Amino acid sequence: MLSTEDGQKSPEEIVAQMTLEQKLGQIFQVDWRSLRSSAIVDALPLSWAQPMLSKVTGNAPLTESSAPVKAAFTEGCLASVLGGGGAHPDPNAPHAWREQAEALQRAADRSALGRAELPLLIANDSVHGQANLHGATLFQHHIGQGCMRNAQGEPDVELVEELAALAARESYACGINWVFSPCLAVPQDLRWGRTYEGFGEDPELVGSLGAAEVRGLQRSSGVPVMACAKHWVGDGGTAFGSGGEDFAW
């Protein structure tokens, strides 16, 4: 287990020094709205909590001094947070997002783990732009991008990459360093409720544009943002009538 040339610990060295509790904390990700420790949300069964969080549309930016944030990072060694659909600090402006992200990074730095070599992952669903930010530039959903053609009549791979780069920059301006995109669903039935999230029903098209989006997020953007292909293997390959009446959160 060797240190890197710049003196920082290698990933192997960092993991070797972790306790079991710290390792467990590293595989957890929570909606940052839950760090407000709302009594209503805390009292709900787990299956009801996420829908309730989705109704929380605005709050003052989190600070590293709040008790729930301290507990999550100091005791829990939390590795990652995300803001689900509709999540944003008030005011919903880049400076408030950045203020909150920097506060969470400071809280992670002060954890028992000592996060200097292990920055907090702050994730967001910037699938076609930083959709949770008021005034951000929004592009077509993937289904629209899959329909785009260049002057030669071919899928516009270059434009998809450019749009992803813009989404990454606007996300990074808000302190986000992990983007849950591209969505690599291959919808096979238009009655599936999330058809619009896929580039199309052709796996070759989805693969080509998905790769372009990864390049845009991680390379062309020029900012340190990670992509994350989603959601599940076979996502979109649903068959009508295969669902169950007991489906719920």
Number of C-alpha atoms within 10 A of each C-alpha: 10 11 13 10 8 6 8 13 17 15 14 11 13 17 14 11 11 14 11 10 11 20 18 14 18 17 11 13 15 17 18 21 24 19 18 18 15 11 9 9 18 12 11 12 9 11 10 13 16 16 13 12 20 15 11 15 15 14 14 14 20 22 20 19 13 13 12 16 24 20 16 18 27 19 15 20 28 25 23 22 23 20 21 19 16 15 23 24 24 13 15 19 16 20 14 19 25 19 17 21 24 18 18 28 21 19 23 28 20 17 19 14 22 14 19 15 13 15 16 26 23 25 26 23 20 23 23 23 24 26 21 21 22 12 11 15 14 16 18 17 15 25 17 14 21 23 13 17 13 11 7 7 8 10 18 19 20 13 18 25 24 18 23 28 26 22 26 33 22 20 29 22 16 22 24 27 22 26 28 17 22 28 20 26 28 24 25 17 14 13 11 14 10 12 19 17 21 24 28 24 19 13 13 11 16 22 15 14 25 25 17 23 29 22 18 25 29 20 17 19 21 13 16 14 24 18 22 17 16 13 14 10 10 11 16 23 14 16 11 11 6 6 9 7 5 6 6 7 9
